Amino acid sequence: MNFLLTFAPFIAFAVIERIAGSPAGLIAGALVAAALLLRDFVSPTRHVKLLEVGTVLLFGALAVYALTSDAQWSIAAVRLRVDAGLTLIVLATIALRQPFTLQYARETVDREHWNSAHFLHVNYVISAAWAGAFAILVLADIAMAYAPAPLHSTGVIASVIALIAAIRFTSWYPAQYTARQA
């Protein structure tokens, strides 16, 4: 559940963007991301996570740019930038050898498992699956921003399917991998 709470800034962005426009949505995303980051910073049982730091920076930078420039992005174009940024953040955590799911998994798994090859492998695979899902969102955003109208509904459907698949995979894969190793 804590892992899915990480996506609250993106949900806040999507909701507020629809109601009040892109700059307000970006500000809402930045504020929710900052609140989550602050929660982890002040909690004795939590740790600041790379994904949350990246999310604050992503929404903050896009909000500042939207407010200080004459950019006239469509909703799909803003979502493209947000989803591309999220994809890059997830890929960066993998490249830094700290897949973003690792920090969440460590909050629920005993310390003696943290450096096991099994635990690390599972987190790399799950993080890669999320990167793939986010890459599908980017492709869907491109289709919605720059392709003819009929592709808009296809983009929405692809986005929903990609996110549901990533959530289900995250729940399914650890037990599947453990069973296969036994």
C-alpha positions in Angstrom: 0.0 0.0 0.0 2.8 2.4 0.8 4.3 1.7 -2.6 1.1 2.7 -4.4 0.9 5.9 -2.2 4.0 6.9 -4.1 1.8 7.6 -7.1 -0.4 10.1 -5.2 1.4 13.1 -6.7 0.5 11.7 -10.2 -3.1 11.2 -9.2 -3.3 14.7 -7.7 -1.8 16.1 -10.9 -4.3 14.2 -13.1 -7.3 15.3 -11.1 -6.3 18.9 -10.6 -5.2 19.3 -14.2 -8.6 18.3 -15.4 -10.3 20.8 -13.0 -8.0 23.8 -13.0 -5.5 23.3 -15.8 -1.9 22.1 -16.3 0.0 24.6 -14.1 -2.4 24.0 -11.1 -2.0 20.2 -11.7 1.8 20.4 -11.7 1.7 22.5 -8.5 -0.6 20.0 -6.9 1.7 17.2 -7.9 4.7 19.0 -6.5 3.0 19.7 -3.2 1.8 16.2 -2.7 5.2 14.8 -3.6 6.8 17.3 -1.2 4.4 16.2 1.6 5.3 12.5 1.0 9.0 13.4 1.1 8.6 15.3 4.3 6.6 12.4 5.8 9.5 10.1 5.1 12.1 12.6 6.3 10.5 13.2 9.7 9.5 9.6 10.4 11.9 7.5 12.4 10.7 4.3 10.6 10.9 5.6 7.0 13.6 6.7 4.7 13.7 9.3 1.9 13.4 7.5 -1.4 14.9 8.3 -4.8 11.6 8.1 -6.6 10.0 10.6 -4.2 13.0 13.0 -4.5 12.8 12.7 -8.3 9.0 13.3 -8.3 9.4 16.5 -6.3 12.1 17.7 -8.7 10.0 16.7 -11.8 6.8 18.3 -10.8 8.6 21.3 -9.3 10.6 22.0 -12.4 7.7 21.5 -14.7 5.5 23.8 -12.5 8.1 26.5 -12.5 8.6 26.3 -16.2 4.8 26.3 -16.9 4.4 29.4 -14.7 7.4 31.4 -16.0 7.2 30.6 -19.7 4.7 31.1 -22.5 4.4 27.4 -23.0 1.0 26.4 -24.2 1.0 22.6 -23.7 -2.0 20.5 -24.3 -3.1 18.1 -21.5 -1.6 15.2 -23.4 1.7 17.2 -23.9 2.0 17.9 -20.2 1.3 14.2 -19.4 3.9 13.2 -21.9 6.5 15.3 -20.0 5.4 14.0 -16.6 5.4 10.3 -17.8 8.7 10.7 -19.6 10.2 12.2 -16.5 8.8 9.4 -14.4 10.2 6.8 -16.8 13.7 8.5 -16.7 13.6 8.5 -12.9 12.8 4.8 -12.7 15.5 4.0 -15.3 18.0 6.2 -13.4 17.3 4.3 -10.1 18.1 1.0 -12.0 21.3 2.5 -13.5 22.3 3.8 -10.1 22.0 0.1 -8.9 19.2 1.2 -6.5 16.0 0.1 -8.3 13.2 2.2 -6.9 11.2 -0.8 -5.5 14.1 -1.8 -3.3 13.6 1.1 -1.0 9.9 0.2 -0.5 10.6 -3.5 -0.2 13.1 -2.8 2.6 10.4 -1.3 4.7 8.5 -4.6 4.7 11.3 -7.2 4.6 13.7 -8.2 7.4 17.2 -6.7 7.1 18.9 -10.1 6.7 17.3 -10.4 3.2 18.3 -7.0 1.9 21.5 -8.0 0.2 20.5 -11.5 -0.9 20.7 -12.2 -4.6 17.1 -13.3 -4.6 15.8 -10.1 -3.1 17.9 -7.9 -5.3 16.9 -9.8 -8.5 13.2 -9.5 -7.7 13.5 -5.8 -7.2 15.4 -5.2 -10.4 12.8 -7.2 -12.4 9.8 -5.4 -10.7 11.5 -2.0 -11.3 12.1 -2.9 -14.9 8.5 -3.9 -15.3 7.4 -0.5 -14.0 9.8 1.2 -16.3 8.2 -0.7 -19.2 4.7 0.3 -18.1 5.8 3.9 -17.9 7.4 3.7 -21.3 4.0 2.5 -22.6 2.4 5.5 -21.0 4.9 7.7 -22.8 4.0 6.1 -26.1 0.3 6.5 -25.4 0.9 10.1 -24.5 2.6 10.7 -27.8 -0.3 9.1 -29.6 -2.8 11.2 -27.7 -0.8 14.4 -28.2 0.3 14.1 -31.8 -1.9 11.5 -33.6 -5.4 11.7 -34.9 -8.3 11.6 -32.5 -9.2 7.9 -32.8 -5.8 7.1 -31.2 -6.8 9.0 -28.1 -9.1 6.3 -26.7 -6.5 3.7 -27.6 -3.9 5.6 -25.7 -6.1 5.8 -22.6 -6.8 2.0 -22.8 -3.1 1.2 -23.2 -2.2 3.4 -20.2 -4.8 1.7 -18.0 -3.8 -1.8 -19.1 -0.1 -1.0 -18.6 -0.6 0.3 -15.0 -2.9 -2.6 -14.1 -0.4 -5.1 -15.5 2.5 -3.5 -13.5 0.5 -3.6 -10.3 -0.5 -7.2 -10.8 3.1 -8.2 -11.8 4.4 -6.5 -8.6 2.1 -8.7 -6.5 2.6 -11.9 -8.5 6.3 -12.0 -9.3 8.0 -12.3 -5.9 6.1 -15.5 -5.0 6.5 -16.9 -8.6 10.2 -16.3 -8.6 10.6 -17.9 -5.1 8.5 -20.9 -6.2 10.6 -21.3 -9.4 13.9 -21.2 -7.3 12.7 -23.9 -4.9 
